[in-house]
Amino acid sequence: MVSPRGGRIRQSLRLSEYDYSGPGAYFLTVCVHNRECLFGRVVNGEILLSRFGEIAHEEWLRSSELRSEIFLDVFVIMPNHLHGIVLIDSDEGRGVIVRERAGVGAHGRAPLQGRTRLPQREKRSLGSFVAGFKSVVTKRVNEIRGFPGRPLWQRNYFDHIIRTQRALDQIREYILANPRQWHLDVENPFRVESNRIDATHGDPFGCSK
């Protein structure tokens, strides 16, 4: 995977032996190409979504509506990335890790209703879910920008397997605190130089890994 910053080559965080189509909980980070802040801005610790950010928000919710096996937990749309917890559900696995649905995100809106459903992908996997989300957001945003074919996202995404309730609670807190920590975020191109922190400490699950 090639980083948009300095051409550094990144190692994939995905586990080659892990079955990403099976039941489980995942913490996802999906980043905008070249860290461009297209989705909004943070004011007084709150994210104010742009038109493009609204599209990302809508399609994140809609993606779960189109896939019965996908369950969305907390998420947040940031100016140039998205953090979210996703559960690939099963009768055996549901509720083992996630005790309650905490479906909040930017603006805390409820899922959309009455939208036309698109055909589901046959492969029920994390990669399929993310690919579908990225594709539809790219198409809608580029139609508005008048830039057909222009990349909107980094080529890959980052995922962290959630194995315990404690980890789930910690990651939920991390996601919800993200807007308040934007001035320190390594993905914030406008962060104050005096607040610069090492990427491994600033965003442990983020785009810089």
C-alpha positions as CSV (number, residue, x, y, z in Angstrom):
1,M,0.0,0.0,0.0
2,V,1.5,3.4,-1.0
3,S,1.1,6.3,1.4
4,P,0.0,9.7,-0.1
5,R,2.6,11.2,2.1
6,G,6.2,10.9,1.0
7,G,5.6,7.7,-1.0
8,R,6.2,5.6,2.0
9,I,5.2,1.9,1.6
10,R,2.9,0.6,4.3
11,Q,2.4,-2.9,5.3
12,S,-1.2,-4.1,5.2
13,L,-2.8,-4.4,8.7
14,R,-5.1,-7.1,7.5
15,L,-4.4,-10.7,8.7
16,S,-3.9,-13.0,5.9
17,E,-5.2,-16.0,7.8
18,Y,-8.3,-14.3,9.2
19,D,-11.7,-15.0,7.7
20,Y,-13.1,-11.5,7.0
21,S,-16.4,-12.9,5.8
22,G,-17.1,-14.5,9.1
23,P,-18.9,-13.1,12.2
24,G,-16.9,-10.5,14.2
25,A,-16.6,-6.9,15.2
26,Y,-14.2,-4.6,13.5
27,F,-13.0,-1.0,13.9
28,L,-12.5,0.6,10.5
29,T,-10.7,3.7,9.3
30,V,-11.3,4.8,5.7
31,C,-9.3,7.8,4.6
32,V,-9.7,10.5,1.9
33,H,-7.1,10.6,-0.9
34,N,-4.1,12.8,0.0
35,R,-5.8,13.7,3.3
36,E,-7.9,16.3,1.6
37,C,-10.5,17.8,4.0
38,L,-13.6,17.3,1.8
39,F,-16.1,16.2,4.4
40,G,-16.3,19.2,6.6
41,R,-14.5,21.0,9.4
42,V,-14.3,20.8,13.2
43,V,-15.5,23.8,15.2
44,N,-15.3,23.9,19.0
45,G,-14.8,20.1,19.1
46,E,-17.8,19.3,16.8
47,I,-17.7,18.2,13.2
48,L,-19.7,20.3,10.8
49,L,-20.3,18.2,7.7
50,S,-20.0,19.6,4.2
51,R,-22.2,18.5,1.4
52,F,-19.7,15.7,0.6
53,G,-19.6,14.8,4.3
54,E,-23.4,14.5,4.3
55,I,-23.1,12.1,1.3
56,A,-20.5,9.9,3.2
57,H,-22.8,9.9,6.2
58,E,-25.8,8.9,4.2
59,E,-24.1,6.2,2.4
60,W,-22.5,4.7,5.5
61,L,-25.9,4.3,7.0
62,R,-27.4,3.1,3.7
63,S,-24.7,0.5,3.2
64,S,-25.9,-1.4,6.3
65,E,-29.5,-1.2,5.1
66,L,-28.5,-2.9,1.9
67,R,-26.7,-5.8,3.7
68,S,-28.6,-7.7,6.3
69,E,-25.4,-9.2,7.8
70,I,-23.9,-5.8,8.6
71,F,-24.6,-4.1,11.9
72,L,-23.3,-0.5,12.5
73,D,-22.2,0.6,15.9
74,V,-20.7,4.1,16.6
75,F,-19.0,6.0,13.9
76,V,-17.9,9.5,13.0
77,I,-17.2,11.3,9.8
78,M,-14.1,13.5,10.1
79,P,-12.9,16.1,7.6
80,N,-10.7,13.6,5.8
81,H,-11.5,10.2,7.2
82,L,-14.1,8.0,8.7
83,H,-13.9,5.9,11.9
84,G,-16.6,3.2,12.5
85,I,-17.3,0.0,14.3
86,V,-18.9,-2.7,12.1
87,L,-20.2,-6.1,13.1
88,I,-20.6,-8.9,10.6
89,D,-23.5,-10.6,12.2
90,S,-24.5,-14.3,12.7
91,D,-27.0,-16.1,14.9
92,E,-24.1,-17.5,17.0
93,G,-22.0,-14.3,17.2
94,R,-24.5,-11.5,17.7
95,G,-24.5,-10.1,21.2
96,V,-21.3,-11.9,22.4
97,I,-19.2,-8.7,22.0
98,V,-21.8,-6.0,21.4
99,R,-24.3,-5.7,24.3
100,E,-26.2,-2.8,22.9
101,R,-26.6,-0.9,19.7
102,A,-24.9,2.5,20.0
103,G,-25.6,3.7,16.5
104,V,-24.4,7.3,16.7
105,G,-22.4,9.3,14.2
106,A,-21.8,12.7,12.9
107,H,-25.0,14.7,13.7
108,G,-26.4,11.6,15.4
109,R,-28.9,11.0,12.7
110,A,-31.1,7.9,12.4
111,P,-30.8,5.6,9.4
112,L,-32.3,6.8,6.1
113,Q,-35.7,5.5,5.1
114,G,-37.4,5.1,1.7
115,R,-34.2,5.0,-0.4
116,T,-34.1,2.8,-3.5
117,R,-32.2,-0.4,-2.7
118,L,-29.3,-1.4,-4.9
119,P,-28.4,-5.0,-5.7
120,Q,-26.4,-6.7,-2.9
121,R,-22.9,-8.1,-3.6
122,E,-22.9,-11.8,-3.4
123,K,-19.8,-11.9,-1.2
124,R,-20.6,-11.0,2.4
125,S,-17.4,-9.7,3.7
126,L,-15.8,-6.7,5.2
127,G,-13.9,-5.9,2.0
128,S,-17.1,-6.1,0.0
129,F,-18.9,-3.7,2.4
130,V,-16.1,-1.1,2.3
131,A,-15.7,-1.4,-1.5
132,G,-19.4,-0.7,-2.0
133,F,-19.4,2.2,0.3
134,K,-16.4,3.8,-1.2
135,S,-17.6,3.3,-4.7
136,V,-21.0,4.9,-4.3
137,V,-19.6,7.9,-2.3
138,T,-16.9,8.5,-5.0
139,K,-19.5,8.4,-7.7
140,R,-21.9,10.9,-6.0
141,V,-19.1,13.3,-4.9
142,N,-17.4,13.3,-8.3
143,E,-20.7,14.0,-10.1
144,I,-21.0,17.1,-8.0
145,R,-17.4,18.1,-8.4
146,G,-17.4,17.3,-12.1
147,F,-14.3,15.1,-11.8
148,P,-15.3,11.7,-13.2
149,G,-12.7,9.1,-12.4
150,R,-10.8,11.1,-9.8
151,P,-9.8,9.1,-6.8
152,L,-11.6,10.1,-3.6
153,W,-10.2,7.5,-1.1
154,Q,-7.0,6.0,-0.3
155,R,-6.7,2.7,-2.0
156,N,-7.1,0.5,1.0
157,Y,-8.6,0.8,4.5
158,F,-7.5,-0.1,8.0
159,D,-9.2,-2.5,10.3
160,H,-8.7,-3.7,13.9
161,I,-10.4,-6.8,15.1
162,I,-12.4,-6.2,18.4
163,R,-12.1,-9.2,20.6
164,T,-13.5,-8.1,24.0
165,Q,-16.2,-5.9,25.5
166,R,-13.5,-3.8,27.1
167,A,-11.8,-3.2,23.8
168,L,-15.2,-2.3,22.3
169,D,-15.9,0.3,25.0
170,Q,-12.5,1.8,24.6
171,I,-12.8,2.1,20.8
172,R,-16.3,3.6,21.2
173,E,-14.8,6.3,23.5
174,Y,-12.0,6.9,21.0
175,I,-14.4,7.4,18.1
176,L,-16.7,9.8,20.0
177,A,-13.7,11.8,21.2
178,N,-12.2,12.2,17.7
179,P,-13.6,15.6,16.9
180,R,-12.4,17.0,20.2
181,Q,-8.9,15.7,19.5
182,W,-8.8,17.0,15.9
183,H,-6.2,19.7,16.8
184,L,-3.8,16.8,17.7
185,D,-4.8,14.4,15.0
186,V,-1.9,13.3,12.7
187,E,-4.3,13.3,9.8
188,N,-5.1,17.0,10.4
189,P,-3.0,18.9,7.8
190,F,-3.7,22.2,9.7
191,R,-2.8,21.0,13.2
192,V,-0.6,23.4,15.3
193,E,3.1,22.5,15.0
194,S,3.5,22.8,18.8
195,N,1.0,20.0,19.2
196,R,2.7,17.6,16.8
197,I,2.8,14.1,18.2
198,D,4.1,10.8,17.0
199,A,1.8,9.0,14.7
200,T,1.8,5.8,16.7
201,H,0.5,7.7,19.7
202,G,-1.7,10.2,18.1
203,D,-4.1,7.9,16.2
204,P,-3.5,4.2,17.1
205,F,-6.1,3.0,14.6
206,G,-5.8,5.7,12.0
207,C,-4.6,6.4,8.5
208,S,-1.0,6.9,9.5
209,K,-0.4,3.3,10.5
